[in-house]
Amino acid sequence: MINLFGLSKADIQKIANENNWPSYRAAQIFEWVYKGIDTIDEMSNLPGLIREELKNKYYIYQMQIIKKLRENKTDTVKYLLKTEDNLQIEAVLMNYKHGISVCISTQAGCGMACAFCASAKDGMIRNLTAGEMLSQIYAIQKDTNTRVDNIVMMGSGEPLANFENTMAFLNLVSDEDTLNISKRSITLSTCGLSDKIYALADSGAGINLSVSLHNPIQSQREKIMPVAKKYSIDELIKACSYYTCKTKRRVTFEYALIEGQNDTSYHAEQLVRKLKTLNCLVNLIPVNEVEGKEIKKSSENNIKNFYDILTKNNINTTIRRTLGSSINAACGQLRAGIYKEG
């Protein structure tokens, strides 16, 4: 049995062709699936025979919300959702003046093992499908009865390590017959898989790219981000430069400030050297402390000093507002997919 939710128009057209149904039936099926229905029987404009034939091989399943946690001071909500195989996946709704953003997970767990992040606590369990990524947004929209304006692929997992499903998701979520969300309203965050950044640029997706950098010094970056041993910082910067040239989109570098590890004036100066010719934005993040991780947030003075050095050298820089830290929904705190229900 195959879940219809997550299939593309081409996939559903193939089903129609195999059964000798006219093409307009494929269009009807696709439209029904992404209206968010729960059963094939709800496809009221399909003949009963087609519905019965569909039910022999296909069904519809979307992830179910099993728990919500709200941070009232920022109006941030963390959702715990259940997959078909009972993995628990987290997504976060964030309210901004410019609209509603949802942070989705792309893997159950994570295999990147960054030193400051809880998502990789038990490693990577499995990739999420395109349908499971999309389902997180559908579930939140249904719960809030509100349209999502922006999507950030910054939850648990490395989206570029799940490249095929990530690309399928991007095509689905931007389809005019699903959620019709502009790709310019979608941001993908990666810890720096340089080869996949080139592939993403060449794909024509045109989404916003956010790169977790966190240290401009190769040997030090390797200690907090094992992925840096495979993809050097110079290779990464080169790939990001290619991305900006190919897409005409500015790249954002995420930089979590950790006391005594990457927050000195020297680090700021080295970061300027790496980025001075690149069309980019640096997003400084006062690191969120995570249970079991020996990291401490930088002092306000160090954060300000770091910011001042970057801005004085004409590096566009912001300091991220922290949302959801009290409910473990902030950057680096998600731990999705690490256990099964029951």
HELIX and SHEET records of a PDB file:
HELIX    1   1 LYS A    9  GLU A   18  1                                  10    
HELIX    2   2 SER A   23  VAL A   33  1                                  11    
HELIX    3   3 ILE A   40  GLU A   42  5                                   3    
HELIX    4   4 GLY A   48  LYS A   57  1                                  10    
HELIX    5   5 ALA A  130  THR A  144  1                                  15    
HELIX    6   6 PRO A  159  ASN A  162  5                                   4    
HELIX    7   7 PHE A  163  VAL A  173  1                                  11    
HELIX    8   8 LYS A  183  SER A  185  5                                   3    
HELIX    9   9 SER A  194  SER A  203  1                                  10    
HELIX   10  10 GLN A  218  ILE A  224  1                                   7    
HELIX   11  11 PRO A  226  LYS A  229  5                                   4    
HELIX   12  12 ILE A  233  THR A  247  1                                  15    
HELIX   13  13 SER A  265  LEU A  275  1                                  11    
HELIX   14  14 GLU A  300  LYS A  312  1                                  13    
HELIX   15  15 SER A  325  ILE A  327  5                                   3    
SHEET    1   A 2 ILE A   2  ASN A   3  0                                        
SHEET    2   A 2 TYR A  58  TYR A  59  1                                        
SHEET    1   B10 GLN A  64  GLU A  71  0                                        
SHEET    2   B10 THR A  76  LYS A  82 -1                                        
SHEET    3   B10 GLN A  88  TYR A  96 -1                                        
SHEET    4   B10 GLY A  99  CYS A 103 -1                                        
SHEET    5   B10 ASN A 150  MET A 153  1                                        
SHEET    6   B10 ILE A 186  THR A 190  1                                        
SHEET    7   B10 ASN A 208  SER A 212  1                                        
SHEET    8   B10 VAL A 251  LEU A 257  1                                        
SHEET    9   B10 CYS A 280  PRO A 286  1                                        
SHEET   10   B10 ASN A 316  ILE A 319  1                                        
SHEET    1   C 2 GLN A 107  GLY A 109  0                                        
SHEET    2   C 2 MET A 124  ASN A 127 -1                                        
END                                                                             
